Every structure is written in C-alpha cells, then in structure tokens.
C-alpha cells in the first residue's frame, strides 16, 4: 500500500490549526510551518512576564492583541459549529462573554449574536486545534520559496528566525539547526498556504518566491486574488499592578466612533483572568485611519503609540496610563479583511446556513499528478472572522479529501489543467 500524501500547512492560525485537526480525522498527518513563536495568527495573545521579562520568567499578565472575543449567530445544534463550540467550552478553552459592551453596535443586523472569550487568551483556541491534530510544528520558520514540478511533489524553501523581516535574498536555513529542528528544503504532496493573500501575490515587502502562481497566470483567479485588501491598525496592551490599580468603569469593552482610539477593553476582566495573572491588562485598538496613515512605521511604533496615548488621556482620564508597569504595541498590517477575493466585501452578519455568498472558501493554486497546492483563509470566506476561518478550513479539507482518495503514491487522476 502506498504511503499517504505528505501534507504541509503554512500558518498556525485558526485556519491552519483547524484544517490540521480535520485532516487528522481523515487519517492524514500534517507538518505545520509557522513564522511566529506561537499559535493564533491574528488571534494571538501577548504574555507579560515578571522579573527580567525573559522567556523563563513566569507569566504575570496576558492580553489578546488581535481578535477580542468570538461572535456567532449560529444555532447551538448547527452541524459543524455546534459541536465545535461545545467542545471548546467543555475543554475550558472558551466561556461565555457576559461583560458590558459600550459604544456603537459593531455587530450589524441579523440574529442576536452570542459571544465567547478565552480565559487563557484567544491563541489557546488554535493551540487546542493543534493538540487535536497531533501536528508537528516548525516554529519561528518562514516559507521563502514554493515550487511545484509537473512530474513531482512541491518543494518548500524555509528560513529560520525573524522571518517576518527576512528578505527573500537572505540565506536559507541550513540542513541542520542548532535546536535540532528540520529546516532547509522540504518536499510535500499537498501544500496549503494560510497567510494573508497579499503576502502571496507579490504585494508584500518580502513576497514568497517560486512558481506556485504560474498555473494562474492566464486565469482570472489570480486577478481576483490580487484584489484582496486588509485594513491596518495598531494594538497596544497596558499592564497595571493589581495591588495599586483597579478597573474604574462598569463596562468591559468600549467602541468609539471618533479619534485615533476606536476600542478599549479591560482585557483581564473580559477573560476572567486566572489567578496567576497578577497584572490587570487593558487592550487598546487604534482606528483604521491611523493604521493606514502610519502603516509603514517600524517598531517600536513610537508615533502611533504617542497618538493613541494622547487620545486615551482625553477619552479615559481615570486610568493612569503613564504609570503602567509594561506596554506592548503591535502593528497589524493585515488586521481585518476589507475586500475579499474578487473585491467582494465580507458580511459581518454572515451565517453558515445562508450560503457561500459567492466566496469559494479556498482556491486551488496548482494540481499535478503528484502535487496539490491551495490557498485558504478568511479572505476567501463570506465573513472575515473566526467562523470565516473555520468555513475556509472545512472547504480546504473537502478538496484534500478528494485528492487523497485518488492518491496512489505515483500518479493520480488526470490533471484538470
């Protein structure tokens, strides 16, 4: 019997981790390449550590830097989402969000939504899926080049460390690394890319090289992918010592219509933070206008941080912002999907049962007798949110299931190209 196809997923965010769990259920093993040091993608959680702040120091505070809570309008017996939310709550990963939300309604029309938070931070959702997947993950490793051969498998070239800032001309990681992880080049029969689409179609400072888009050169699909756009914004987490600071407001989260600051949350209160967190965390998001104006600003983002702080001191003067024990600012160059594939706008009130709204869920990049390449993620789904990522993962899983069912290890059904 031929061995099963080798699957590589690039990205350990929600789409990639959920897809890995689905493929595990099909009997396929998966290797994941992730440029960061942790899971979650745009649902990442920053850990504030005590002492010197080193990685060996204990975590004394957390803050969700991207997504703040999960929202669903699905019924509790939904075939896909119902069991997923039940499983996440049973495992203690999610709990209902009961805090008060002030300011303008961000949820649009439609059925009344339900909200969930993650006590340990939203990155724990992706971590939960990865545990289910039993997937091998190469952390701090970026995809630099992807090539496919019409008569062979796909080849990935990888780079280690500071991957988000590593230009394509930088040397590749060697065949062996000091930490013992596999690196250099990697072969796969199935490759799924889950990065933001602009990073894959030449609209990034450090685009992925290779011939993986060649099958799309004469296809309208490529032009539709190039129409994908994301909004940009900044996020800042403030950490205050709970011995000297207490949250002064009745609301847990507040949306604002004007100014550089558009969202503030009592993050540790929102999550019902564990007793190990001795710090009170407050999370602040800028508006998109500030994010777009300063999207080229480099770390430590002093201009954006100063603008946000000035607005915070006006909006919320009861909080001693300058007395924070720690501050972390992050730039989300790819924050939320503004225009999806084909420039279609995602619907924040989308429900799974209402159809695909013309979104494919995933896109086939190449298919040869021995290799399959896909792009997946929420910019290909009807909603640019958590459930959009889950939807995309399920769509990709169905394509892979069909490909794997024809697999004989040497040649598949005739390529459709």
N, C-alpha and C positions, 0 to 999 in steps of 0.2 A: 504494500500500500504506500502511495506517495505521501510524503510529509505534507502537513497543511501549509498554506501560504504564509509567508512571513509578513507581519503587519507592523508598520511604523506609523505612529501618530505624532505629529509635531504640535506641541502645545498641551499643557496640563491644566488648562482652564476647565470650565464647565463642559463645553462641547467635547473636548478631547477625553476628559476623565469619564464622562457618561458613555461615550462611544466605546471606550476600553472595557467598561463594565458590560455593555451589551454584547461585545464580541466575545468576552469570556463566557457568557451564557451560550454562545454558539460553539464553544469548544476551541476558539482561536486564542492563541497567546499574542500579547502585544508588547512592543517596546515603545516607550514614550521619550521624546526629546523635548526638554523644557529649558528655555534660556534663563529663567529665574532660578532662585534657590528654593522656591516653594511653589505649591499649587495655588490655583484660584484664578489666575489671569486677572481680568477686570473685577473679580470678586476677591481680591487679595486682602489680607489683614496684616497690619503692621504690629509687630511685637516690640514693646518698650521694655528694655531690660534694666535691672538695677545695677548697682556698683559701677564698674567702668563702662558698662554698656556692651561688653563683649558677648559673643555668642554663647559662652559658657556661663554667663550670669543668668539668674532666674528672671522669668518674665513677670513684671510687676504691673503691666498695663497693656491693653490691646485697643486697636481702632480699625474699623472697616474703612479702607481708603477709597474703595470704589463703590460698588453696589451697597446699599444701606439695609435693605430688607427685601424679602421676596414677596411678590404680589401675584395672586391667582384669582381668576374668576371661574375656574373650573368647578364642577360639582365634585363632591367628595368620592363619588363612585365612578369617576372618569377612568376608562380602561387603562390608560397609561399613567396619568398624573396622580390619580387617587392612591394606588399602591406606592408610588414614589414618595409622596408627601407623608403617608402613613409610616413608611419605613424610616424616613429621615427623623420623624418625631419619635418613633419607638427607640431609635438608637441614641436619642438625646442630642442629635445634631441640630434640629430645628425646634423651636417652640413658638406659639402664637405671639404676635406683637400686639400688645394691649396699650401701649403708650399713646398719649395725646399728640396729634399732628396738627400744627397751627399753620396759618397762612393759606394761600390759594390752593385749590384742589388740583393735584398733579395727575389724577387718575383718569380723567376724561369721563365719557358716558359709558353706559353698559351696566351689566350686573354688578352688584356691590362686591368689591374685592375682599379677599382675606389676605392678611399679611403674616409673614413669619420672620423671625430673627434667629441668628445662630449664637448661642451663649459663648462659644469659643471663637467667634468670628466667622464670617461667611466663607473663608477659604476652607473651613472644615467640611463644607459640602463637597467640594472637589476631592478633598482627602478621603472622604467616605466612599466616593465612587471608585477612587484608585485602590482602596483596600478591597473592595468587592472585586475589582478587576484582577487583583494579584499581579499587576503590571510591573515590569522592570522600568525604572525611570532614570534617565541620564539628566541630572540637574545641572544648571549652570552651563548648558550646552546649546549652541545655536546652530540652525541649519544655514549653511553658507551657499550651498550649490545643490541642485537637484537635476539629475539627468536620467532619461529613460532610453533604452535601446529597443528598437522594434523586435529584436530577437532575443531579448534578455530581460532581466529584472531592472528595477530602478536603483540608482546609486546616489546616496546622500553624502555630501562632504560636510563635516561638522567642525565647529570651532568652540574652544572652551574658554569660559571666563569673560566677564564684561561684554557679553555677547551683544547686548543692545547697542553698544557703542563701537563694536568692532567692524571696521570697514571690510569690504569684500577682498581687498588686496592684502589683508593681514594674513600671516602664515596660519595654515590649518593646524589643528591639534595633532600631535604625533600619534603613532600607532599604539603607544602605551603611555599612560599618565601616572603621575606620582601618586594619585589617590586610587589607582588600580582600576578606574572605570574604563570601559571600552570607548574608543574615540577614533579620530581619523575619518576613514570612509566606512560606509555601512550600506549593505545591499538589502533590498526589500522587494517583495512581490506586490504588496499593497501599501501605498503611502497616502495618508490623509493629513492635509495642511489645515490647521485651525487658526492661524494667525489672522489679524485684521487684513482684509483683502488688499488695501493699498500697499502693504508691505510686500505683496506677492506679484504685483503687476507693474512694478517699476516706479511707484510713486513714493518710495521711501528713500531716506538718505543712504541706507545700506540695504539695497534690494537683494533678494535671493537670486543668485545666478543659475544658469543652466538652461536646458532645452525643454523644460517641463511645460512651457506655454506654446511650444511650436505647433502642436496639433490644433491650437485655437487661433492661429494667425489669420486664417481666412474665415473665421467663424464669428458671427455676431455676438457669441457668448463672451469673447474677450472684450469687446467694446462695452458690453453690459457690465462686466466686472470692473472696468475702469471708471464706471460711473458711480461706484460705491464711495460714499463720503461719511466721515465720522466727525462729530463735534469734538472740541478740545476744551479742557478745563483743568483747573488746579484743585488739589485737595490738601488740606493742612490738618494734622492732628495735634491737639494740645493735651498735655498730661499734667494734672494737678495732684498734689499730695492730699489724700482724703483726710488726713489729720487736720489740715488747715483750710480745706475747701469743700463746700457742699454746693450742689446744683441749686440755683436760686429761682428756677421757673417751674410752673406746673406742667408745661408741655415737654415732650421728649424730643420732638423734631419740629423744625420751623422752616417753611419755604418763604422766600422773599421775592417780590416782583422786580425790584429796582436795586441798583448798586452793584458793586463788584462781588459781594457775597450773596448767594442765592439760596443757600441751605446750611443750617446748623443743626447738629444733633448731640444730645447728651449720650454719647456712644456707649459708655459702660452701663448707663441706666437702661438704654434701649435693649441691650443684650441680656440684662440681668446678670452682670459680670460675676464670674466665680470669685470666691473669697481670696484666691491667690493674687487678685489684682488689687493692689493697694493704691493704685493711681486712678483718679477719675479722668476719663478720656472724653474729649469734646472734638467732634469732627466737623470740619467746615469745607464746603464746596464753593468754588467761585462760579460765576455765571459763564456761559459760553462766550459772550463778547470778550471778557478778559482773557479767557483761554485762547481764543483766536488771535487777539492782539499781541499776546506775548508767547505764542506757541513755539517760537524759535529761541526763547530764553533758556539758557543752560543752568544746570544745578549749580548752586543751591537755590535758584529761583528767587533771588532777593527782591527783585522788582515786584513780582506777583505777590510774594509774602507781605511786603510792606503795604501794597494796595489793599489786600484783604484785611490786614490788621487795622488799618485806618478806618475801614468800613465797619469792622466788628466793634470797634470802640464807640462808634456812633450808634449802631443798632442795639448792641447788648453791653451797655456800660457797667452793668452789675458784675461782670466777670473780669477778674484781674488778669487780663491776657498777658501782660508783660511779666507776670510772676510765675508763669508755667515752668514746671521742672524740666520739661522736654517738649520740643516742637519738631514735627516731621512734615515737610512739604513734598508733594509728589505731583509731577505733571502727567496728566492723562492726554497724550497727543491723540490717542484713539479712545475717546470716552464712551460715547453712545452713537449708535447708527443713526445718521441724519438722512442719508439716502441709501437704500439697499440696492441690490442688483438691478440694473436697468433704470436706476434713479428712482425706483419706486419707494415711497415713504412707508416705513413700518407703522403699524397701528398699535398704540399703547393699550388699547382696549380689546385687542385680538383675543379670541378664544379658540382653542384647538378644534372644537366642533364646528367652527364657522368656515372651515376650508383653508386652502393654502394661499388664497388671495393672489395667485399668480407667482408666488415665490417657490423655487424648486427645492429648497431645503439643503441641497448640496449640489455641486457642479462637478462633472467629470472632466478632468484635465486631459488625461490620456488613457487609452486602453490598448494594450498589445496582447499577443497570445500569452505573454507571461507577466504582465505588469498592469496595475490599475492605479491611477492617481486621482484623488478627489480634493476639492476644497469644501470645507464645512464651517459653519459658524452662524451667528445671529444676523449677519448682513444678508444671508441667503434665506432667511426665515421671515414669516409675516410680522414678527414682533422682535424688536431689538432688545430683548431682556432675557432673563433666566429661562423662561419657558420657550423662547425662541431658540436658545441654545439646545435645550432638550429635544425640541422638534427636529432641529438640524441633525443631531446625533442619531436619532431614530431613522431619518431619511438615509443618512450615510450607511447605517447598519444594514438597511434593506438592500442597498446596492452591493455592498460587500458580501452579503449572504448569497446573492445570486451568483456573483463572481466565484466565490469559494465553492459553491455547489458544482460548478463546471470544472473545478481545478483537478488536474491530474499530475501536476508537478513538471510537465514537459510542454504541453500545449493546450490551450483552451479552445472554446468555440471560436469560430472565425471572428476576427475583429470587425466591429461595425464601421470602422473608419476606412 
